[in-house]
Amino acid sequence: MKTAVVTTSSAYLTAEQCETYGIKVIHAPVLFGNRLYQEGVDLDSNLFYRLLKTEKKQIPTPAQASMDELTPLFTDLAHEGYEDVIIIGLAGGLSGFINTLTTYAQNVTALQVWPWDSYGVCASTGYQALLAGQLAQNGLSVQEILARLSVLRSRLKSVWLLDSLRPLSRTGQINLNPVSDLLKGKPILTFTEQGQVKVTGSARFDRSALNESVKLLGQDEKDADYLLRATVVNGDDRESMQEWLDKLAAELPNIQFEEGIIGPYVGTLMGSGAMGLVWGQDWKSLT
């Protein structure tokens, strides 16, 4: 049986990665003022963060891909001989895409649709899409691919440092009231095992969050019996990203670190100045 792998643009995979691993991409819609953009089509990170600075009266909001727009994709995949398609989306705690898709999939007849909640964003979703793409190319069954995705997902962690919780509050993804006392510093977030956003503390300075990330990742390096891979993700602060990369590489030389982005869709949720560290089992070790 032939299995296709699809993810959203908010996994922030490169065109080369998608071509190499046979991954199709759904471009996430972003509403900026009265204009609807398609992430990765007519809205990239440079334009998005520039608009944030210059169009301060326009508040960007994430939109949800129309299920009707997926019908041509399913039809094309079926014509190409695919019988199953695994669709990997960002955390249900931030988007209703996977929940909506799960309901919609029951009406798809062209092929079998398997929605998969990555329980994370950015590199967390990207790692899982890359694993699924490689496994599908290797000829594994849907059940075998989902089983290995489950292992990888359970071993992924992340830490996020935001300038403010207000973007998340505007989109209804978090309530400010219980955590208002944390706003004196920069909020630190993570995701629960079910993909829900969780505020874990606050930092007066970026370095405090960086030191905490080094500590958490270092502990996992000692405890884990598998290879680790980590990605530093950044929105529009290249200087801070380089500081994080340098510090992490110096403190943890045995871990492979990569650069990633917080693009427009996730940027609407996390705002300008956001940083993150995603790590877990190296997905290549599960292929």
C-alpha positions as CSV (number, residue, x, y, z in Angstrom):
1,M,0.0,0.0,0.0
2,K,1.3,3.4,-0.9
3,T,1.2,6.1,1.8
4,A,1.5,9.9,1.3
5,V,2.7,12.3,3.9
6,V,1.4,15.8,4.2
7,T,2.1,18.5,6.7
8,T,1.4,22.2,7.1
9,S,3.7,25.1,6.3
10,S,4.0,25.8,10.0
11,A,6.4,22.8,10.2
12,Y,8.8,25.1,8.4
13,L,10.5,22.4,6.3
14,T,12.6,23.6,3.4
15,A,11.6,22.9,-0.2
16,E,14.6,20.6,-0.4
17,Q,13.5,18.5,2.6
18,C,10.0,18.2,1.2
19,E,11.3,17.0,-2.2
20,T,13.8,14.6,-0.6
21,Y,11.3,13.0,1.6
22,G,8.2,13.3,-0.6
23,I,6.3,15.5,1.7
24,K,3.3,17.6,0.5
25,V,2.6,20.9,2.2
26,I,-0.6,22.7,3.0
27,H,0.0,26.4,3.2
28,A,-1.5,27.9,6.4
29,P,-3.6,31.0,6.0
30,V,-2.7,34.2,7.9
31,L,-5.0,37.2,8.1
32,F,-3.2,40.5,8.4
33,G,-5.6,43.4,8.5
34,N,-8.1,42.8,5.7
35,R,-5.7,40.7,3.6
36,L,-5.5,37.0,3.7
37,Y,-2.0,35.6,3.0
38,Q,-0.8,32.0,2.4
39,E,2.2,31.2,4.5
40,G,5.1,30.2,2.3
41,V,3.4,31.5,-0.9
42,D,3.0,35.3,-0.6
43,L,4.0,35.7,3.1
44,D,7.5,34.7,4.3
45,S,9.1,35.5,7.7
46,N,10.9,38.6,6.5
47,L,7.7,40.2,5.2
48,F,5.7,39.1,8.2
49,Y,8.0,40.6,10.8
50,R,8.4,43.7,8.8
51,L,4.6,44.1,8.7
52,L,4.5,43.6,12.5
53,K,6.9,46.6,12.9
54,T,5.4,48.9,10.3
55,E,1.7,48.1,10.4
56,K,1.2,48.3,14.2
57,K,-2.5,49.0,13.9
58,Q,-3.0,45.7,12.0
59,I,-3.1,42.7,14.2
60,P,-2.2,39.4,12.5
61,T,-4.4,36.4,13.2
62,P,-4.1,32.7,12.3
63,A,-6.8,31.3,10.1
64,Q,-7.7,27.7,9.4
65,A,-7.3,26.0,6.0
66,S,-10.6,25.2,4.4
67,M,-11.4,21.5,4.3
68,D,-12.9,22.0,0.9
69,E,-9.5,23.2,-0.3
70,L,-8.0,19.8,0.6
71,T,-10.3,17.8,-1.7
72,P,-8.2,18.5,-4.8
73,L,-5.1,17.3,-2.9
74,F,-6.8,14.1,-1.9
75,T,-8.0,13.5,-5.5
76,D,-4.5,14.1,-6.9
77,L,-2.9,11.8,-4.4
78,A,-5.4,9.0,-5.2
79,H,-4.7,9.5,-8.9
80,E,-1.0,9.0,-8.1
81,G,-1.8,5.7,-6.6
82,Y,-1.8,6.5,-2.9
83,E,-4.3,4.6,-0.8
84,D,-3.5,6.4,2.5
85,V,-2.4,9.9,3.6
86,I,-1.0,10.8,6.9
87,I,-1.5,14.5,7.7
88,I,0.7,15.9,10.4
89,G,-0.4,19.2,12.0
90,L,0.7,21.5,14.8
91,A,-0.6,21.1,18.4
92,G,-4.3,20.9,18.9
93,G,-3.7,23.2,21.8
94,L,-2.9,26.0,19.3
95,S,-5.0,25.1,16.3
96,G,-8.3,23.3,15.6
97,F,-7.0,22.1,12.2
98,I,-6.4,18.4,13.2
99,N,-9.7,18.2,15.1
100,T,-11.6,19.6,12.1
101,L,-9.7,17.3,9.8
102,T,-10.6,14.3,11.9
103,T,-14.3,15.0,11.4
104,Y,-13.9,15.9,7.8
105,A,-11.9,12.8,7.0
106,Q,-14.9,10.5,7.6
107,N,-16.4,11.9,4.4
108,V,-13.3,11.4,2.2
109,T,-13.7,8.5,-0.2
110,A,-10.7,9.0,-2.5
111,L,-8.3,7.5,0.0
112,Q,-7.9,6.9,3.8
113,V,-7.0,10.0,5.7
114,W,-5.0,9.7,9.0
115,P,-4.8,13.0,10.9
116,W,-1.8,13.2,13.3
117,D,-1.5,15.8,16.1
118,S,2.2,16.6,16.6
119,Y,1.6,18.0,20.0
120,G,4.1,20.8,19.2
121,V,5.0,23.4,16.7
122,C,7.8,24.3,14.3
123,A,10.6,21.8,14.5
124,S,8.5,19.4,16.7
125,T,6.1,19.1,13.8
126,G,8.9,19.1,11.2
127,Y,10.8,16.2,12.9
128,Q,7.7,14.0,12.8
129,A,6.9,14.9,9.2
130,L,10.5,14.0,8.1
131,L,10.3,10.7,10.0
132,A,7.0,9.8,8.4
133,G,8.2,10.8,4.9
134,Q,11.3,8.6,5.2
135,L,9.3,5.7,6.6
136,A,6.7,6.0,3.8
137,Q,9.5,5.9,1.2
138,N,10.9,2.8,3.0
139,G,7.6,1.1,2.3
140,L,6.3,0.8,5.9
141,S,2.6,0.4,6.5
142,V,0.5,3.2,8.0
143,Q,0.3,1.4,11.3
144,E,4.1,1.0,11.5
145,I,4.6,4.7,10.6
146,L,2.1,5.8,13.3
147,A,3.7,3.6,15.9
148,R,7.2,5.1,15.3
149,L,5.6,8.6,15.2
150,S,4.1,7.9,18.6
151,V,7.6,7.0,20.0
152,L,9.2,10.1,18.6
153,R,6.4,12.4,19.7
154,S,6.6,11.1,23.3
155,R,10.3,11.9,23.3
156,L,10.1,15.5,22.0
157,K,10.3,18.5,24.4
158,S,10.5,22.2,23.9
159,V,11.0,25.5,25.8
160,W,9.7,28.8,24.5
161,L,10.6,32.3,25.6
162,L,8.1,35.0,24.5
163,D,8.2,38.8,24.8
164,S,4.5,38.7,25.8
165,L,1.6,36.4,26.2
166,R,-0.7,38.9,24.5
167,P,-0.6,37.4,21.0
168,L,-1.7,34.0,22.5
169,S,-4.3,35.8,24.6
170,R,-5.8,37.5,21.5
171,T,-6.2,34.2,19.7
172,G,-7.9,32.7,22.7
173,Q,-5.2,30.1,23.2
174,I,-4.4,31.2,26.7
175,N,-6.1,33.1,29.5
176,L,-4.0,35.9,31.0
177,N,-5.7,36.0,34.4
178,P,-4.1,33.0,36.0
179,V,-0.6,34.0,34.8
180,S,-0.8,37.8,35.0
181,D,1.9,37.9,37.6
182,L,4.3,36.3,35.2
183,L,4.1,39.3,32.8
184,K,6.7,41.2,34.9
185,G,9.3,39.2,33.0
186,K,9.3,37.3,29.7
187,P,7.0,34.2,29.9
188,I,8.4,30.8,29.5
189,L,6.1,28.2,27.9
190,T,6.2,24.5,27.1
191,F,3.7,22.0,25.8
192,T,2.0,19.3,27.8
193,E,2.0,15.6,26.7
194,Q,-1.4,16.3,25.1
195,G,-0.2,19.4,23.2
196,Q,-1.6,22.0,25.4
197,V,0.2,25.3,26.1
198,K,1.6,25.5,29.6
199,V,3.2,28.6,31.2
200,T,6.1,27.3,33.4
201,G,7.6,30.6,34.6
202,S,9.1,33.9,33.6
203,A,12.6,35.2,32.9
204,R,13.9,38.7,33.5
205,F,16.6,38.2,31.0
206,D,16.9,35.9,27.9
207,R,20.1,34.4,29.4
208,S,18.1,33.0,32.3
209,A,15.8,31.0,29.9
210,L,18.9,29.9,28.0
211,N,20.6,28.6,31.1
212,E,17.5,26.7,32.0
213,S,17.3,25.2,28.5
214,V,20.9,24.1,28.8
215,K,20.1,22.4,32.1
216,L,17.0,20.6,30.8
217,L,18.7,19.4,27.7
218,G,21.8,18.4,29.5
219,Q,19.8,16.2,31.9
220,D,18.1,14.5,29.0
221,E,21.4,13.8,27.4
222,K,22.5,12.0,30.5
223,D,19.3,10.0,30.9
224,A,18.4,9.1,27.4
225,D,19.5,5.9,25.8
226,Y,19.1,7.3,22.3
227,L,20.7,10.0,20.1
228,L,19.4,13.5,20.6
229,R,18.7,16.2,18.0
230,A,17.9,19.8,18.9
231,T,16.8,22.9,17.0
232,V,16.9,26.5,18.1
233,V,14.0,28.4,16.5
234,N,13.7,32.1,16.2
235,G,11.4,34.7,14.9
236,D,13.2,38.0,14.2
237,D,16.1,38.2,16.6
238,R,19.2,36.7,14.9
239,E,21.5,38.0,17.6
240,S,19.7,36.1,20.3
241,M,19.6,33.0,18.1
242,Q,23.3,33.0,17.6
243,E,23.9,33.5,21.3
244,W,21.7,30.4,22.1
245,L,23.4,28.3,19.4
246,D,26.9,29.3,20.7
247,K,26.1,28.6,24.3
248,L,24.3,25.3,23.6
249,A,27.1,24.0,21.3
250,A,29.8,25.0,23.9
251,E,27.9,23.4,26.8
252,L,26.7,20.3,25.0
253,P,29.2,19.4,22.2
254,N,27.8,15.9,21.6
255,I,24.4,17.1,20.5
256,Q,23.7,18.2,16.9
257,F,22.1,21.6,16.9
258,E,20.2,23.1,14.0
259,E,18.6,26.5,13.2
260,G,14.9,26.8,12.7
261,I,12.4,29.6,12.2
262,I,9.2,30.8,13.8
263,G,7.4,31.8,10.7
264,P,4.2,33.8,10.0
265,Y,1.6,31.4,11.2
266,V,3.3,30.5,14.6
267,G,4.4,34.1,14.8
268,T,0.8,35.3,15.0
269,L,0.6,33.2,18.2
270,M,4.0,33.9,19.8
271,G,4.7,37.4,18.6
272,S,7.8,39.3,17.8
273,G,11.0,38.4,19.7
274,A,10.1,34.8,20.4
275,M,12.7,32.1,20.9
276,G,12.5,28.4,21.3
277,L,14.4,25.2,21.8
278,V,13.0,21.9,20.5
279,W,14.8,18.6,21.2
280,G,14.3,14.9,21.4
281,Q,15.3,11.6,19.9
282,D,17.0,12.1,16.5
283,W,14.2,11.1,14.1
284,K,16.8,9.5,11.8
285,S,17.5,6.9,14.4
286,L,13.9,5.7,14.1
287,T,14.1,5.0,10.3
